[in-house]
């Protein structure tokens, strides 16, 4: 058995950022970072790594206190990126350094539904309210945006302080810096279970049978965290359950690119908006789909591939039909049952959680990694602890609000998938079809205290006979745990 001061379970952006922050906080700590070297199914490796503080704003986000708290975290995270990369790059050779590519252009078009207009307006209002720099652009003069005529953008907003990093370079850079530390061990494996004695953590067990002893453990395994928690059912039922937001992204090679910045739509159709960005070597990244599932997606599907490629060619650049395919990527965002993150200590002494971050994990990794490292070393954190791991699911919607928001997403999904309807009268029948389906789902769930967020309805809708009883039982267990 090997002994450490801290075991960080997870080698994605959050796990590596936490380990890096711990080494800066206390260079004498013995730290093990555990995760499979290939990161199969992980969110970080497949991410576009947009630093989307304002680009991710939606109308519902800023209507609730928890939503505003999440946005406040994003604002703080955005401020930390320059110094975070400066510190990282100071320990890396020039060829491995990570660059922040500044600038994001948010555009809206008519390929979705009214939800896109609402979220675009929410982004615009947020940047004005926070006095964030912005510039209105001619939507038909955006470099790299060459859509089909029926997909022309209606509006475009330039956010000069947003942008992106190359996720693969970031992961390599963090890994290399940690490898250079004599007090850090990077272990190729996966944590299977926790060792707990008398209410405190004593270590972890790996899938290959190895055991690691430690007085503190951080679970930052993304969607893999749930299986580890399930080994401790009394603890697990006090923590909002984690599901998988499976996503597909795409890399293309072009002779020369006109795309100079991130281009993206607002969030819509249950996804993070269609987006593209330049990468080194005349490569272009495009993403990303989002399908909520009970189990992680390890490979993409033909349906996701077809849909994403169709969106890219129609809505971003028709001329990319002549580009060369570099590869498809599949990843899984950790999405809790209330869509809010799990950050901080648990009732098991020495056990910390950092997951459930949905689309914000990589973007907020400098903030959350440093926050958790400070807390673990007995210092004040950097953020308010609004999302403790052990809590009742947070209510972001009333039942009426959830039904209305879900309808907008489903309608947007139908339009974006190119559904064709008779033009007379069906503009009323089409929404009624979805409304009846949604009303039926929510009525079957029979839940008014813990209203399911619209994003999770896809899990129920796809496997209704199984998932309706599952969620009924789940919410009953939550009530028992907090009785």
Buried (B, 14 or more C-beta within 10 A) or exposed (E): EBEBBBBBBBBBBBBBBBBBBBBEBBEEBBBBBBBBEEBBBBBBBBBBBBBBBBBBBBBBBBEBEBBEBBBEBBBBBBBBBEEBBEEBBEBBEEEBBBBBBBBBBBBBBEBBBEBBBBBBBBBBEBBEEEEBEBEEBEBEEBEBBBBEEEBBBEBBBBBBBBBBBBBBBBBBBBBBBBEEBEBBBBBEBBBBBBBBEEEEBBBBBBEEEBBBBBBBBBBBBBBBBBBBBEEBEEBBBBBBBBBBBBBBBBBBBBEEBEBBBBBBBBBBBBBBBBBBBBBEEEBBBBBBBBBBBBEBBEEBBEEBBEBBBEBBBBBBBBEBEEBEEBEBBBBBBBBBBBBBBBBBBBEBEBBBBBBBBBBBBBBBBBBBBBBBBBBBBEEEBBBEEBBEBBBBBBBBBEBEBBBBBBBBBBBBBBBBEEEEEEEEEEEEEBBEEBBEBBEEBBEBBEBEEBBBBBBBBBBBBEEEEEBBEBBBEBBEBBEEBEE
